Amino acid sequence: MESKFRVLGHGAHPILIVFPLGLLSTSVVFDIVNLFRPGYGLTISAHWMIAAGVVGGLVAAVPGFVDWMAIPKDTRAKRVGLLHAILNDIVLVLFAVSWWFRRGAHFHQPDAVALACSFVGFALALASGWLGGELVERLGMSVHPGAHLDAPSSLSGRPASDND
């Protein structure tokens, strides 16, 4: 099923999710490194990566919601998409809470609550990412009908099923 929210012929949601996923994941890596080798640069960077990741996640949710609305009801894809969205919403809330608890701290130094929210959010993001992969790779979401290994460029204006 083709994405209903596209940019230059490609589904916008799969394009946009790489930014919040990368930013939020890197903030967790910085937090882990900071636990073993404390430094203000890492905590400040993690703080702002979380802020940017949450904003990016909200932006990515819009085309995701548009695509989910187009999925026929009573299908496995609709159910998996809903679980994917719910988990992503929880992830964004957890990281937003983590960001909130860092705000007033000395050099944005995370406390136990901030770290727990980030770490749980990261684990849920992994699960949700797997569900997103299930939607694309198993259930054919955001895949052009007739897609094949020699399909023409999406910029050509020709359907993916063309062989020339």
N, C-alpha and C positions, 0 to 999 in steps of 0.2 A: 504494500500500500504506500503510495507516494505521500510525502509530507505535504500538508496543506499550507505551511508557512515556509516559503523557500527564499533563498538568496542565491541569485545566479544559478538557478537550477538545482541547488542542494538544500536539504532540510536545514532550517536555521537552528533548531534545537541541538542536533548533534555537533554543530559547529560551535555553538556558544557554551556548551557545558564544559569544554576543556579549560576555560579560564577559571571559573570558580573551583572546579575540581583541583586544578593545579595549585591555585593560590591557597586554598584551605589545607590541602595535603602538605604543602611546603611549610605552612605555619606550624603544623604538628611536628614535622621534622625539626624545625627550629626550636620548638619547645623541648623536644627530647634532647637535642644537643645541649640546650641551655641547662637542663637538669644535671648534666655531667660536667659541663664547662660553662658556668654562668657568665653572661656578658650582656650588657645593656643593648647592644646593637641587635642581637637576635630577638630579644623580647619586643623591642620597638618594631622591628620588621614583621614579626608574627602578628602583632597588634594590627598593623595597617594591611597586612595580607588578609586577615580575617575580615576587616571592613570591606575591602575590595571584593573578596570572595563572596560575601553575603549579597552585596549589591549585584555582582555578576550572576549569582544564582537566581535572584529575583528576575533579572532580565531574561535569563535562559528559560525560566518557568513559563513565560508568556507564549512562545511558540510551542513549547511542550504541551501546554494546556489546549492550544488550538488544534494540535495534532491529535491529542487524546479525545477531544470532542468529536472528531471525525471517524473514530474507530467504531465499527458497528457494535451495538450493545449485545450482550449475552455471548461474547467471544472471550477466549482466554486472553487475547491481547488487551481487551478492555480491563480485565481484572488485574493483569500484570502491570499495565500502565497506571492504574489507580494505586496499587501498592508502591510502585516506583515513585509516584508523585508524593504520596503520604510520607514515605521515608525521606525524600528530599526536603520536604517541608520541615520535618523534625530535625534533619541535619542543619538546615539554615537557622532554625530557632536555637539549637544547641550552640552553634558557633556565635550567634548574636549574643546569647547569654555569656559565653566565654569572653567576647569582646567587651561587654558591659562591665564585667568584673575586673577587667584589666585597666579600664579607663583611669581610675583614680590612683592606681597603684604606682609606687615609685618606679619610674622608667617603664611603666606598663608591665611590671613583673607579675606574672600570673600566680594566683593562689591555687589551692587544691581544687576549688570549685571550677575555676576557669579551665584548668588542665583536664579535669574529668569531663567537662562538657565537650572540649575539643577532641579528646580521645574517643569518647563514645560517638560523637558526631562523625569522626573519621571512620570508625568501624561500620556505622550505618551507611556512610557514603560508599564504602566498598560493596556492601550488600545491594544497595540501590544501583550502583554501577553495573553489577552483574545482571540485575533485572533489566537495565537499559540495553545491555548486550543481548539479552534474551529477546527483547522486543525487536531489535534490528536483525540479528543473525538467525534466530529461530522462527520468529513470527513475521518477518519481512516488513517491519515498519520502516518508513523512510527509504524504501527501496523502489526504484523505478520498475514498472512492469516490463518484463522482457530483458532485464539487465543480464549482461554476459561479459566475458573477459575481453571482447573486442568491441564493446559498445562505443558509439561515438561520444564525443565530449558533450557535457550538458550545455555548453555554450553554443553548440552547433544548431540548436533548435530542432534537431531530429530526435525521434523517440529512441530509447535505449535498445529497442528490439531491432533497429536497423543494422544490417551487416556490412554496409559499405563505409 
